[in-house]
Amino acid sequence: MHFIMRHGETALAQFLRALPADFMARIARGHLPKDPAVIIWWVLAIVIVMINVPASMVSGSLPLTIAVAIAGSGGCAWTWLLTRTLFRPGVEIEPWNFAVVAGVSGVIAVARLSPTLAAAGVNGEVLRIVHNAEMVFCLTAIALVFVEALAGYSNRLTITERRFRQTYIALYAGMIVFAIIWGAGIHEAGYGEHLGGRIVLLSGLFTIVGSRVAVEFRRRHPLPAELTSSGAPIKPAKPSATRAADPALAKRILQTIEDANFFTRPDLKVGDMAAELGVQEYLVTQCITGDLGFRNFNHLINSHRVSHAKLQLRDRATQEKRISSIAFDCGFNSIGTFNRTFKQQVGVTPREFREAEGGSEN
């Protein structure tokens, strides 16, 4: 245990020193992440960095103490939001999500600043209530992490997805046991202040690395777009009896899809199509599921991408082009998503399709 803590502390300290510099370098280069899960992970990682800032570094400056306390608050809430993003297919992040995170972070920040506020004359009863609220909010956020990870868990999911969720829950529960159930109050238990600090460091290392692994897994194994947040398949929408068909809009949608500068853009959403056409989003959705007969926007755009990929896989001029390059050129953001989508629509893998058409994989 001593060996793990000693070396874990060193590794985390090095990582925490490099993390802000790496993030700022990405911003300077203009390489900002677009995936919501990646953005939330960066925020969570920075919060953990601030939690582990030694008190001696900011004790001489009141503004710096306040800034670090605020920046290092809400880790449990950001973990909940990250988990919701990973396990809720088709659910967009909404303003109320950030409002909840901001509220929890604010309460935790006040609790962390309680010694400073007490010295400034704030009523002790008020601070006691804030500490109790902090405990309730954190425990609620921890419980919601399990709720989000179990959302939609059923036999409809693949074995890989079920194992991913099981592993995520098990490791998160293990971290809770290590950091809270065993580590809480360790100073009073007589194990020494240094041990309590190392537990915080190791918990931070576990959270940063583990959550990043989960994010990368989800990017390589996205949840099917046709599953709702409850895990049940979305039923194909039927044209409304009270809504007249709109062949003109359907034609415009298909013409926009044909534009290579549009369908090759990764992470397309129906809102992008609506903005491109200058019409309301619900009209585009109704036309796609009604007039055009697709399950949803993702079904439409991926069908076109697969058709474009088939042309390249057949073409002798591109037979030396790697399948992964074709996938990215067609707008897919990962080779795994491309392979699964292609096989679902064509019945064979891209490699098998190319071989059957006389091409070859470089």
TORDONU-232805 format. One record per residue: residue in three letters; x, y, z of N, C-alpha, C in turn. Coordinates in steps of 0.02 Angstrom, whole numbers, plus 32768, in hexadecimal, padded with zeros to 4 digits. Example, Ala and Ser with C-alpha at 12.3 -4.5 7.8 and 13.67 -1.06 7.14 Angstrom:
BEGIN
ALA82947EE4818682677F1F818682947F5B8186 SER82827F90816282AC7FCB816582858002818A 
//
This chain:
BEGIN
MET80297FC48000800080008000802B803F8000 HIS8061803E8029808D8077802B80AE80837FE7 PHE80C3804D7FC680E280537F8480B180727F52 ILE8073805A7F53804080747F24803380BE7F31 MET802C80D07F70801E81167F80805881437F6D ARG8095812C7F7C80D081567F6F80D881637F24 HIS80D4812E7EFC80DD81357EB4809F81537E93 GLY806481457EAD802881637E92802881AE7E9D GLU803F81C47ED78043820B7EE68073822E7EB6 THR80AC820F7EA980DD822C7E7B80C182327E34 ALA80A181FC7E1D808581FC7DD9804E82307DD2 LEU802282357E057FEB82657E01800682AC7E04 ALA803882B97E2E805482FC7E33807183127DF0 GLN809482E57DCD80AF82F57D8C807883027D59 PHE804382D97D5D800C82E07D2E7FE783227D3A LEU7FDC83327D797FB7836F7D8A7FDE83AE7D75 ARG802183AA7D79804983E37D64804583ED7D18 ALA804183B77CF4804083BB7CAA7FFB83CA7C8F LEU7FC683B97CB47F8283BD7C9A7F6E84047C87 PRO7F7584377CB27F61847A7C9E7F8984947C62 ALA7FCB84867C617FF5849C7C2A7FDF847D7BE8 ASP7FCE843C7BEB7FB7841A7BAF7F7584387B96 PHE7F4884457BC57F0784617BB37F1084A67B93 MET7F3A84D17BB17F4585147B967F6785117B52 ALA7F9484DF7B497FB584D87B087F8384C57AD2 ARG7F52849B7AE37F1E84897AB37EF584C67AA0 ILE7EE584EF7AD17EBE852B7AC27EE6855A7A95 ALA7F2785627AA47F52858D7A7C7F5685767A33 ARG7F5585347A297F59851979E57F14851779C4 GLY7EE0852879E97E9D852679CD7E7F84E179CA HIS7E9E84B179EE7E86846C79ED7E5484627A26 LEU7E1C84817A227DEA84797A567DC0843B7A4A PRO7DB384137A7D7D8A83D77A737D4283E97A63 LYS7D2283BF7A397CDD83CA7A267CAE83987A48 ASP7CCA83607A5C7CA2832D7A7D7C9083457AC3 PRO7C4F83487AD57C3B83607B187C5D83387B50 ALA7C6382F67B467C8282CD7B7B7CCB82E17B86 VAL7CEF82F17B507D3583067B577D3983497B7B ILE7D0C83777B697D0D83B97B8A7CFF83B27BD5 ILE7CCD838A7BE57CBC83807C2C7CF6835E7C50 TRP7D18832F7C2F7D51830E7C4F7D8883417C5E TRP7D96836F7C317DC883A27C3F7DB583CD7C7B VAL7D7683E07C7F7D6084077CB87D6983E07CF9 LEU7D5483A07CF87D5B83757D337DA4836F7D46 ALA7DD083667D157E17835F7D247E34839E7D44 ILE7E1E83D87D2B7E3684187D477E1C84207D8E VAL7DDD840C7D9B7DC2840F7DDF7DED83E57E0E ILE7DFF83A97DF77E28837D7E217E6D839C7E2E VAL7E8883BE7DFB7EC883E17E047EC284147E3C MET7E8C843B7E3A7E83846F7E6C7E7884537EB2 ILE7E5784187EB57E4D83F97EF77E9083E77F17 ASN7EC183D57EED7F0183BE7F067F3583F57F0C VAL7F2184347F037F4F846B7F0E7F5E84717F58 PRO7F9C846E7F6D7FAC84737FB57F9484B57FD2 ALA7F7B84B3800F7F6284F0802F7F9A85238039 SER7FD8850B804180108538804C801D85658010 MET800785507FD5801485777F987FE685B47F93 VAL7FAD85B27FB47F7C85E97FAD7F6B860B7FEF SER7F8A85F480257F77860E80677F858658806F GLY7FB48673804A7FC686B980517F9C86E98029 SER7F6F86CF7FFF7F4786FA7FD47EFE86E77FD9 LEU7ED487157FF07E8D87087FF67E6C86FE7FB2 PRO7E7987287F7F7E5A871C7F3D7E6E86D97F20 LEU7EAD86C67F287EC486867F0D7EA3864C7F32 THR7E9C86537F747E7A861F7F9B7E3286157F84 ILE7E10864D7F787DCA86497F617DC7862A7F1C ALA7DF5863E7EEF7DF586257EAA7E0185DA7EA8 VAL7E3185C27ED07E41857B7ED17E0785537EEF ALA7DE7856F7F237DAF854C7F427D7585457F11 ILE7D6785797EEB7D3185767EBA7D4285467E81 ALA7D7F854C7E687D9485217E2F7D9884D87E43 GLY7DA484CB7E837DAA84867E997D6B84697EB7 SER7D3284877EA87CF384707EC47CC7844F7E8F GLY7C9F84207EA57C6E84017E787C8683C47E53 GLY7CBC83A57E6B7CD483697E497CA083327E44 CYS7C7883297E797C4482F67E787C0F83067E45 ALA7BFE83477E3E7BCB835B7E0D7BE483537DC6 TRP7C2383657DB97C3F835D7D767C4583137D65 THR7C5382E87D967C5582A07D8A7C1082877D75 TRP7BDC82A07D967B98828D7D827B8982A27D3B LEU7B9B82E07D297B8D82F97CE67BB382D27CB1 LEU7BF182C07CC07C1882987C917BF882537C88 THR7BE382347CBF7BC381F37CBB7B8281F77C93 ARG7B5C822C7C9D7B1E82357C777B2D823A7C2C THR7B62825D7C1B7B7582657BD57B8A82227BB7 LEU7BAB81F87BDE7BC481B87BC57B8D81847BBB PHE7B5A81867BE57B2A814F7BE67AE381627BD3 ARG7AD8819F7BBD7A9581B37BA97A9481C17B5E PRO7A8981907B347A8B819B7AEC7A5381C87AD5 GLY7A6581F77AAA7A3282227A8D7A1A825A7ABB VAL7A3782607AF77A2282947B267A5582CD7B24 GLU7A3E83087B0E7A6A83417B0B7A75835F7B50 ILE7AAF837E7B597ABC83A27B987A9283E27B97 GLU7A6B83EC7BCA7A3D84247BCC7A5384577C01 PRO7A3A84957BFC7A4E84C87C2C7A4384B47C75 TRP7A0D848E7C827A00847D7CC87A36844F7CE4 ASN7A5784287CB87A8E83FE7CCF7AC784297CEC PHE7AD9845D7CC77B0E848A7CDF7AF784B37D1B ALA7AB684C27D1E7A9D84E67D587AA484BC7D98 VAL7A96847B7D927A9E844E7DCB7AE7844B7DE0 VAL7B1484437DAE7B5C843E7DBD7B74847F7DDE ALA7B5D84B87DC37B7284F97DE07B5885017E27 GLY7B1A84EB7E347AFF84F17E787B2584C67EAA VAL7B3284877E977B57845B7EC47B9E84757ECE SER7BBE848C7E987C0284A77E9E7C0484E47ECC GLY7BD0850E7EC87BCF85497EF37BCA85377F3C VAL7BA085077F4D7B9984F27F937BDB84D47FAC ILE7BFA84AA7F837C3A848B7F977C7084BF7F9F ALA7C7084F27F737CA385277F797C9B854D7FBA VAL7C5D855C7FCD7C52857F800D7C6985538047 ALA7C5B851280437C7084E580787CBC84E2807E ARG7CDE84E280447D2884E180457D4585228061 LEU7D20855880597D38859980717D2085A880B8 SER7D01857780D97CE48584811B7D17859F814E PRO7D568586814F7D8585A481807D9085EF8172 THR7D97860181337DA0864781217D6286708132 LEU7D27865381247CE9867781337CDE867D817E ALA7CF0864981A37CE9864C81EC7D1586828209 ALA7D52868781EE7D8086BB82067D66870181F5 ALA7D3E870581BF7D22874681AB7CE2875781D1 GLY7CCC872981FD7C93873782287C51871A8211 VAL7C5286EC81DF7C1486CD81C97BF9869F8200 ASN7BB886A0820A7B988679823F7BA9862F8238 GLY7BBD860F826F7BCF85C9826E7B95859B825D GLU7B5985AE82717B1E858582617B1285828216 VAL7B1E85BA81F47B1685BC81AB7B49858D818B LEU7B86858E81A37BBA856481867BAB851A8193 ARG7B8D850C81CE7B7B84C681DC7B4684AD81AB ILE7B1684D7819C7AE284C5816C7B0184BA8127 VAL7B3084E581157B5184DE80D37B77849B80CF HIS7B99848981057BBD844881077B8C840E8100 ASN7B53841381217B2183DD811B7B0683D980D3 ALA7AFA841480B57AE38415806F7B1783F78040 GLU7B568407804E7B8C83EB80257B8B839E8028 MET7B82838280637B81833A806B7B46831C8045 VAL7B0B833B804A7AD0832180287AD983247FDD PHE7AF1835C7FC37AF983647F7B7B2D83337F5F CYS7B64832A7F837B9882FC7F6B7B7F82B47F6A LEU7B5D82A07F9F7B42825C7FA27B0E82517F6B THR7AE582857F5E7AB4827F7F287AD682787EE5 ALA7B0A82A07ED97B2E829C7E997B4F82587E91 ILE7B6A823D7EC77B8981FB7EC47B5581C67EB2 ALA7B1B81CB7ED27AE5819A7EC37ACE81A07E7A LEU7ACC81DE7E607AB581E87E1C7AE781CD7DE9 VAL7B2681C87DFB7B5881A97DCE7B4481617DC0 PHE7B30813D7DF47B1A80F87DEB7AD980F57DC3 VAL7AAC81257DD07A6D81267DAB7A7981317D61 GLU7AA6815F7D4F7AB3816D7D097AD581327CE7 ALA7B0481117D0A7B2780D97CEC7AF9809D7CE1 LEU7AC480987D097A9580617D027A5A80727CD4 ALA7A5680B17CBE7A1E80C67C937A20809E7C52 GLY79E9807D7C4479E480577C057A0980157C05 TYR7A217FFF7C407A457FBF7C427A137F877C37 SER7A1E7F5F7C0379F17F287BF37A157EFA7BC3 ASN79F57EC37BB27A117E937B837A127EAE7B3C ARG79F17EE77B3179F57F067AEE7A3B7F207ADF LEU7A607F2F7B137AA47F487B0A7AD37F0E7AF8 THR7B097F1F7AD77B3A7EED7AC57B5F7ED57B04 ILE7B817E9C7AFE7BA77E827B377BDE7EB37B4A THR7BFE7ED07B187C347F017B257C1A7F3D7B4C GLU7BDF7F567B397BC17F8F7B5C7BAE7F7D7BA3 ARG7B917F427BAC7B7E7F2E7BF07BBB7F267C1D ARG7BF07F097C027C2E7F017C2A7C4D7F457C3A PHE7C4A7F737C0A7C647FB67C167C3F7FD77C50 ARG7BFE7FD27C507BD67FF07C867BE47FCE7CC9 GLN7BEA7F8C7CC87BF97F687D067C3D7F7C7D22 THR7C6E7F817CF57CB17F957D0B7CB17FDD7D26 TYR7C8E80097D047C8B804F7D197C6D80557D5F ILE7C3680317D6A7C1680347DAB7C4280167DE2 ALA7C627FDD7DD17C8B7FBB7E037CC77FE67E17 LEU7CE880057DE67D23802E7DF57D0F806E7E19 TYR7CD7808B7E067CC180C77E297CAE80B77E71 ALA7C8D807E7E7B7C7C806A7EC07CBB805E7EE8 GLY7CEE803F7EC97D2D80347EEB7D4E80747EFF MET7D4C80A67ED37D6980E77EE47D4481087F1E ILE7D0181017F1F7CDA811E7F557CED80FD7F98 VAL7CF480BC7F977D0880987FD47D4C80AF7FEA PHE7D7B80B57FBB7DBF80C87FCC7DC481107FE6 ALA7DA4813E7FC27DAD81857FD07D80819F8007 ILE7D438184800D7D1381A1803C7D0981738079 ILE7CF78135806C7CE7810A80A57D2580FB80CE TRP7D5E80EE80AD7D9B80DF80D37DC3811E80E1 GLY7DC6814D80B17DF2818780B87DD581BF80E2 ALA7D9381C580E67D7581FC810C7D8781F88156 GLY7D9D823081717DAE823281B87DEF820F81CA ILE7E19820381987E5681DD81A67E86820381D3 HIS7E81824681D27EAB826E81FF7E9A825F8248 GLU7E59825C82557E44824F829A7E53820882AF ALA7E5881DA827D7E658195828E7EAE818982A2 GLY7ED781BB82997F1C81B582B17F4D8199827E TYR7F3B8197823F7F69817D820C7F9981B281F2 GLY7F8E81EE82047FBC822381EF7FA0824C81B6 GLU7FB2828A81B67F9882B881847FB182A7813E HIS7FF0828F8139800B828080F67FE4824880D4 LEU7FCA821980FA7FA681E280DC7F6381FA80BF GLY7F42822780E47F04824280CA7F0E82688089 GLY7F45828F80857F5482B380487F618285800E ARG7F83824D801B7F91821E7FE57F5281FB7FCC ILE7F2381F07FF97EE481D37FE47EC082017FB3 VAL7EC182427FC17EA382727F947EC682717F50 LEU7F09826E7F517F2F826D7F137F20822E7EEA LEU7F1F81F57F0C7F1181B67EE87ECA81B57ECD SER7E9C81D07EF37E5781D37EDA7E5282007E9D GLY7E7882377E9E7E7982637E647E9782427E28 LEU7ECE821E7E317EED81F97DFA7EBD81C57DDD PHE7E9C81A17E097E6D816D7DF47E34818C7DCC THR7E1981C47DE47DE181E47DC37DF582007D7E ILE7E2E82227D7B7E43823F7D3C7E51820A7D07 VAL7E7981D97D1A7E8C81A57CE97E4F81797CD7 GLY7E2A81647D0A7DF181387CFE7DBC81597CD4 SER7DAC81987CE27D7981BA7CBB7D8F81C77C73 ARG7DD181D27C697DE981DC7C257DE4819B7BFD VAL7DF481637C1D7DEE81227BFC7DA581177BE8 ALA7D7681297C147D2F81227C047D1B814E7BCA VAL7D35818B7BC77D2581B87B907D3E819C7B4E GLU7D7C81837B4E7D9881687B117D7381297AFB PHE7D5D81017B2B7D3680C57B197CF580DA7AF7 ARG7CD4810D7B137C9481227AF67C9F813F7AB0 ARG7CD681627AA57CE3817E7A637CEE81477A30 ARG7D0A810F7A467D1680D77A187CDA80A87A14 HIS7CAF80AA7A477C74807E7A487C3780A97A58 PRO7C2280D47A2A7BE880FF7A387BA980D67A3F LEU7B7C80EE7A697B3C80CD7A717B1280D67A32 PRO7AEC80A47A1F7AC380AA79E37A9480E679E8 ALA7A91810C79B27A66814779B37A1D813579B7 GLU7A0B80F679A479C580E279A579AE80CC79EA LEU79D880D07A1D79C380C07A6179B280FF7A86 THR797D80FD7AAC796B81367AD6799281337B17 SER798A81657B4279AD81657B827999812C7BAF SER7960810D7BA2794B80D37BCA796480927BAE GLY798580947B74799F80587B56797080367B26 ALA7933804E7B1F7902802F7AF2790B804B7AAC PRO790080227A7A7907803B7A3578D380717A26 ILE78E980A27A0078BB80D679EA788F80BB79B2 LYS784F80C279B9782280AB7985782480DB794A PRO782680C1790D782780EE78D377EB811D78D4 ALA77F9815B78C877C4818D78C877988184788A LYS7759818F7892772A818A785A771481D07847 PRO770981DA780776F2821D77F276B1822F7815 SER76AD826C782B76718283784D7637828A781C ALA75FC8273783275C28276780775AC82BF77FC THR75C082EA782B75AB8330782575E0835B7803 ARG7618833C77F0764D836377D1765483507788 ALA76518380775D76588373771576A183637706 ALA76AC833876D376EF832976BD7710836876A2 ASP7752836A76A7777783A5769077AF838D7661 PRO779E837C762277D0836275F47807839575E5 ALA77F783D575E8782A840875DB786084077611 LEU784C84017650787C83FE768678A483BD7682 ALA78838385767178A68346766A78DC834B7635 LYS78CC836C75FE78FC837475C87937839E75DE ARG792983D37604796083FE761C798C83D8764C ILE796E83AE76777996838676A579C583587680 LEU79AB8336764D79D4830876277A0B832C7600 GLN79FC836775E77A2E838E75C47A6683A575F4 THR7A5383B676317A8583CA76637AB0838F7676 ILE7A918354767E7AB68318768F7AE983077659 GLU7AD88314761A7B05830475E27B44832F75E3 ASP7B41836776057B7B839476077BB183747633 ALA7BEB836476157C218343763B7C3A836E7674 ASN7C3583B0766D7C4B83DB76A47C1D83D876E0 PHE7BE183BA76D67BB383B5770F7BB78370772F PHE7BAC833A77087BA782F877277BE982DE7741 THR7C2282FA772B7C6382E377447C7683057786 ARG7C4D8333779D7C5B835377DE7C4983227816 PRO7C77831378437C6682E5787A7C38830678AD ASP7C1782DC78D57BEC82F3790C7BB3832078F3 LEU7B99831178B87B608337789E7B22832978C7 LYS7AF8835B78D07AB9835478F37A81837178C9 VAL7A44835F78DA7A0C837778B37A0783C378B6 GLY7A2083E078ED7A21842978F27A4E844978BE ASP7A85842778AC7AB1844178777A8D84427834 MET7A65840D78277A3E840B77E97A0A844377E8 ALA79E8844C782079B58480782479D484C57819 ALA7A0F84D178367A308511782D7A45851A77E4 GLU7A5C84E477C57A7184E7777F7A3784F97751 LEU79FB84DE776179C184E97737799A8528774B GLY79A7854077887982857B77A0793B856C77B3 VAL792E852F77CC78EA851D77E278EE85037829 GLN78B484FA784878B384E3788D78C684997890 GLU78E6848878C77902844478CF78CC840F78CD TYR7892841B78EB785F83E778EE784383D978A9 LEU7843840B787C782D83FF7837785C83D17812 VAL789D83DA781E78CF83AE77FE78C683677817 THR78BD8360785978B4831D7876787582FB785A GLN783E8320785678008304783B780982EE77F3 CYS782D831577CC783783057785786382C7777D ILE789782C277A778C5828977A378A1824877B5 THR787B824A77EC7859820D7803781881FF77DE GLY77FB823377BE77BD822A779B77C682247750 ASP77D6825B772F77DB825C76E67814822F76CD LEU784E823176EF7888820B76D7788B81C476F4 GLY786681B7772B786081727744789C8158776B PHE78C68184778678FE816E77AF78EA816F77F9 ARG790E8147782178FE81457869790B8187788B ASN794381A67879795781E67897798D8205786B PHE79A6823E788179D98261785A7A1982387853 ASN7A2E821878887A6B81F078857A6581B77852 HIS7A2A819978507A1F8164781F7A26817F77D8 LEU7A0B81BA77CC7A1081D877897A5881E87777 ILE7A7B820B77A37ABE822277937AEE81E7778D ASN7AE781B577B87B13817B77B47B0581507777 SER7AC7814D77617AB7812977247ADB814976E8 HIS7ADC818B76E77AFE81AC76B07B4981A376B5 ARG7B6481A776F27BAB819D76FA7BC1815776E5 VAL7B99812576F67BA980E076E27BA780D97696 SER7B7580F876767B7180F6762D7BB08115760E HIS7BC6814C76297C02816D76107C408140761C ALA7C43811F76567C7A80F376647C7C80B87634 LYS7C42809D76237C3E806575F47C5C807975B0 LEU7C4F80B6759B7C6B80CC755B7CB780CD755D GLN7CD380E475977D1C80E7759C7D3A80A175A2 LEU7D16807475C57D30803075CD7D2E800A758A ARG7D00801C755E7CFC7FFC751C7D30801874EB ASP7D41805774F57D6A807B74C47DB1806174C3 ARG7DC8804D74887E0D803474817E40806B7491 ALA7E2D80A974857E5C80DF74917E6B80EA74DB THR7E3F80D075067E4A80D9754F7E5680967572 GLN7E6B8063754B7E738021756B7EAD801F759C GLU7EDC804E75977F13805075C67F04807C7602 LYS7ECB809B76027EB880C776397EA1809E7674 ARG7EB780AE76AF7EA5808976EA7E5B809276FA ILE7E3E805D77157DF7806077267DEA8095775B SER7E17809C778A7E0E80CF77BE7E0D8115779F SER7E368121776C7E368162774B7DF4816F7727 ILE7DD9813B77087D98814176E77D628151771A ALA7D65813077557D33813C77897D348185779E PHE7D6F81A177AB7D7381E677C17D6082167789 ASP7D738206774B7D61823177137D1582357709 CYS7CF281FF771D7CA981FE77157C84821E7750 GLY7CA9823377837C89825677BA7C82822F77FB PHE7C9781EF77FB7C9581C978397CCE81DF7867 ASN7CBF81E278A97CF381F978D77D1C81C278F6 SER7D0E818278E47D37814B78FC7D2E811078CD ILE7D6280E778C87D5F80AD789C7D2E807A78B7 GLY7D27807678F97CF7804779177CAF80577904 THR7C9D809679077C5A80AB78F47C4E809C78AA PHE7C7F80AA78807C79809D78387C6E8053782B ASN7C978029784A7C917FE0783E7C4C7FC67852 ARG7C347FDC788D7BF37FC478A47BBA7FDD7878 THR7BBD801D78667B888039783D7B87801A77F7 PHE7BC3801077DB7BC87FF377997BAC7FAC7798 LYS7BBE7F8477CB7BA67F3F77CC7B5B7F3C77D8 GLN7B407F6A78017AF87F6B780C7AD27F7977CB GLN7AEC7FA477A17AC97FB977657AD87F8D7728 VAL7B167F7377247B2A7F4C76E97B297F0176F6 GLY7B337EEE77347B337EA777457B777E88774A VAL7BAC7EAC77357BF07E95773A7C1B7ECF7752 THR7C587EC077687C857EF4777E7CA27F197742 PRO7CBD7F55774B7CDD7F7977137D147F5076F2 ARG7D3D7F2E77197D727F0576FD7D567ECE76D0 GLU7D227EAC76E97D037E7776C27CE37E937682 PHE7CC67ECE76877CA77EED764C7CDC7EFD7618 ARG7D147F1A762F7D4A7F2B76007D667EED75DE GLU7D717EB776057D8B7E7A75E87D5A7E5D75B5 ALA7D1A7E6175C57CE87E4575977CE57E6D7556 GLU7CF57EAF755B7CF37EDA75207D367EDB74FB GLY7D677EB575147DA77EB074F07DDC7EE17508 GLY7DCD7F07753E7E007F3575587E2B7F11758A SER7E567F3675AB7E827F1975DE7E927F4C7612 GLU7E9D7F3576507EAE7F6276877EF97F6B768B ASN7F0E7FAA768F7F577FB876917F717FA276D5 
//
